[in-house]
Amino acid sequence: MVKNSLKEIRESLLMSKSELAREANVSPITITRIEEGKPCRLETKRKILLALGYSLSDSKKIFGE
């Protein structure tokens, strides 16, 4: 499992899992899995980054890879 800061960033933006999932067009279960450190596809990471208002170059800040 990979440590990431998605939960901390999402909460700092006062965004619920459901809101992020809706904005990123993924399921809330996917958000939960990623926050737990489980892997996901690059396309999913891209959707989440854009939904949070980050650029693609900020991927390492959130996903730590």
Buried (B, 14 or more C-beta within 10 A) or exposed (E): EEEBEBBEBBEEEEBEBEBBBBBBEBEBEBBEBBBEEEEBEEEBBEBBBBBBEBEEEEBEEBBEE
